[in-house]
Each structure stands twice: as C-alpha cells, then as structure tokens.
Amino acid sequence: MILKRLLLLTVLSLFALTVSAQISAPPTFQNGVVSSADRYASEAGLSILQQGGNAVDAAVAVQFALAVTLPRAGNIGGGGFMVLHLEDGTVTTLDFREKAPHNARRDMFLDEDGEFNPDKSQIGGLASGVPGTVDGMISALERYGTLPLEVVMEPAIQLAIEGYRLTESQARSLNNAAENLSRFEGSKATFLRSNGEAWQAGDLFIQGDLGQTLRRIAQMGRRGFYSGITANLIIQEMQRSGGIITMRDLRDYRSVWREPVTTNFNDYTLHMMGPPSSGGLVMKQVLGMIEDRLDEETGFNSAEYVHLVSEALRRAFADRNHWLGDPDFTDIPNEELTDRGYLEQRMESFNPDRVTPSDEVSHGEFESVSEAYETTHFNVVDSRGNAVAVNTTINGSFGSFVTVTGAGFLLNNEMDDFSAKPGEPNMFGLIGAEANSIEPGKRMLSSMSPTIAVKDGKVRFVAGGAGGPRIITATLQNFLNVSLFGMNAVESITAPRFHHQWLPDRLLIEPLWFSKDTIDLLRKKGHDIQFVNSLALIHSITIDEEGRMSGAADPRADGSVQGF
Ligand code: DON
C-alpha cells in the first residue's frame, strides 16, 4: 500500500514537471491486451487470446473469472453493459442490466409514513434485481465469440475449485464486509473463515459451490443458471432473505442488443452505452457543451478547464436525473438532449468567472417530446481489430450481502439505483425522477460508461470504470486526457480527477495534484470544493497509430494489464 502510494507520488511529481513529455511509457503489445481489476482475471483473458480466441471470447473469460476473484464486484449475481467494436467495423452494445422483479412496486422501499428506507433497497433479498450477467455473456459469445462456453469458462472454474491466494486488499475487503456478510448464512459460509478469524494476505480462498454453479453454466448454458438447480437455489434464498425474484423472473430474463450512443469529438468518434445507462448521453452532452469552448491555450486541470467541464457536467446531470431511465418503459429524448442547438442553449447561462448554482439549473425542456466501490470494468483488444469494453456490477460492495446458499455467489443490490421516491437521493446522492421510478420488469438507470473511441477507422481508446456517477466523469476525463492533452494510457489514468453531478452542488477534487492556486481560483468562481482521496477506478487500453497496444489499470487500486 505504502509502496503503491510512493509510486503514485513519484509518477505525480514527474507529471507535474514534464506535462508534455511521456512520463512512464507503458509496455506495448502487438497481439492482444487485457486490462481489468484483477491479475487472475486478466491472465484468464490472456490465456484465451493465446489459445486463438478473439476479444469477445477473452472478455467472457474475464467476466467469469472476476466472479471468482473479485466477489465484491465481479459477478454472476449482477449485470452490466458491453460495448463492442468488431473487426469488420460493426459497433454494437449489449445491455445485460438487472431488471426489477415482476412483483416489484414503485413504493416498495417506502415505510408506512411514505419515507424512503434505504436499508431495504441496499441490504437483503428485496434489494436484488434479476441478474443479467450470465445471459449477457452467453449472448455475446453466441453472437461474436469463436470458442465454446466450456473453454472460456474453464479458467474461472479452476480458480473457484482449486482456489487462489488472497492479496492484501482482497483479504481486507472481505474482513471489512464481514459484519454485514455474517447476517446471511450463505454469505457466512462462503466468505467468512470457519474458525472466525480474519483473512490474511496469502490465504487460499476456495469457492466449491461457486465452482459447481459455474460448471452447470458451462455445461448447460442459460439453463445452468436461469432454470434447474441454480434457479431453485436462488428462489430458496429469496424466501430466506425476504426477496421477491420468482422462477418466472429468471426464466424471462433476456439481455438486449442496443444501438450505441455515438458522437464526434476532435478527430475521434466515440461509441458509448445508451440508456438504461446514462453514461453515453451524459458524456455526449458534456463533449458537445465544451468542444467549442476549448482551445490550445486551455491548460490541463487549470481552473478554467475544471470550471468549464464541471459546469457542463452540472447541466448534463440535471438532464440525466430528470429524463433518463429504461428506454423500454420511458421515451428518452436522445436526439433532443444531444442536439447542438440545445446544448448551446443549456450553456447560455455559463459564466467563465462564476458558478451557476445548481438551484438555478434545472433539466431542459423540449416541445417535441411526449413525456412519458462496487463495480468493475475491463477491456480486451485483439490483433484482429476487435475491442470489447465491459462495465459490470452488483452495485454496492458485496451487493445485497446475500449469497445464494449452495450456489456460492452474491446477489446485487441494484434496486437502489431506481428512484425509490422523487427527490430522495440514492446511495450515490443521485436524485431521480419519474423516468427512473420502480416498475415491474424495468431496468434501473445506471452510470456505467463502457466507451470505445475510434480515429481514422481504428480503435484508439477503450475504457470504463467503477464509482457510481463518478464513472461517467472519470471515463470522460480519461478520454480528454488522451485526446486533448496527449497523455499515454498510464498518464491519463493516473492524472488527478474532479467530479460534479449537479446535486449535491459540490465540486469533488482529488487533492494530491491540484495546486492551491487552482483551488483558490475555483473557490473564487464560487465552487464549493470537497476533497476526496480517490474518484472512481478506471481501466483502459490505448492503441497508437502504429497499432501498438498499451493497457492501464488504475493505480488507485489493484489492477492488472496482461498482453502479448
Ligand atoms: O450502475 C450504476 O451506476 C451503479 N450501480 C454503479 C455502482 C458503482 O459503481 C459502485 N462502485 N463503486
């Protein structure tokens, strides 16, 4: 930990001295690269690439491996989003977000007095949406993979059955969650030591039940999870933990192929995730609001730059919270929200010298519309031109803390991402509206932002992250660091971040690298600044003009880049 901090400080101080020079050119690879939150998972993806699999095969291997080695976030009891750029130039996205169970009701998290009770939406069976990860991985593999499911799942099965040695941070995260995990028998049996002692780095961590669940999926595909033994175990767990997911919910779950949200910025074309993720539309809005206001003089993380981007974020998040939700339930005004004229109008109130307080910024209106830490992200790029960005989560760290007894995996607490009561913030301080109210079978709005940027027809940047709404800003800043400020993969991911999400009306700043002068200038403009040690975790891959691939894993946590 101390070493990591020292390394970060060294990188940071070098960065401050030599902004225009590359401070730590990362290793480059020609054949393929994987960047994820965990070494075993990145190695699983690498081994599939080395066996001749493509980026989609490798991505599925990484996702299942993360379900074993990053149980607090990587998952089969959750859901996520995938953005794919295929070798023939096809770009598409896969929505495998969880859905509200059929028995969900809009006021299910309100008490008798109509007050929102976040305990229910965050801990226990009622917090879980119907998991989408297994269907998503199988759909992606069926459509674009080249290897059998059994082959790509083998590394995960081995990691579960034979176990792996815990790192210091894996042991710490299990110990920190022990109190909440011990409330549920299945979680106690899976994640706590039987002798009651704390986990130590180097302990062998074996997950036999999870290994059997993964085998059932590998052999039977969807039926190994959404029906039969695993489904029965999920339903039994629902009964024990007060949940409402039924056999019908599991049987009916389908992931959905959706059009990407696409935009141009400078010489890049970005392909991003559309609703029910808000990532793509917020990023598109912000890029549209800032592009014409930036020039060569705009300095990296100068007060002028931070002010401009955060004022654009303020306006985009106000729109997000009002307009966005599941497109299968709500008309989303995609075109209107990202129309250049509209974005210009949103920025009419922008003052380069002063903040526009959030209570003076509301969502925009359109005449034409009939209204109706813990997550993880990984990327794989192969030498054929396939690129895959996957953002996946069970929401909070260890999700609902409920493990399916006998099946060995945690269930999500994604129901908290709905707007349980208008005006009430969720665990990320996000305040939603009607578009994101709870309805049976509906997907909850997300901030996950898997992103692929292309230049001259070639993939140049792949990224996404963890951190709730901060995922959007951190992914955006990562892209801007590469495209505007010429940083390499490691520089762009290490560089300090800031975040604004309209409400609460605060500018969050990672203090380590921002000079006092910059902070003072931002305060003079009226920003209410709050320092936060680390804002989001990003994993990325960049590819240079010669096709050399580099990966970066966020130095704010463990992460791993593997390539060949
Ligand atoms: O989908 C979302 O936006 C949230 N469920 C993400 C949660 C998250 O990033 C937690 N991690 N730090």
Residues whose N, C-alpha, C, O or C-beta is under 5 A from the ligand:
A	BS01	DON	Y373 E374 T375 T393 N395 D417 L445 S446 S447 M448 A466 G467 G468
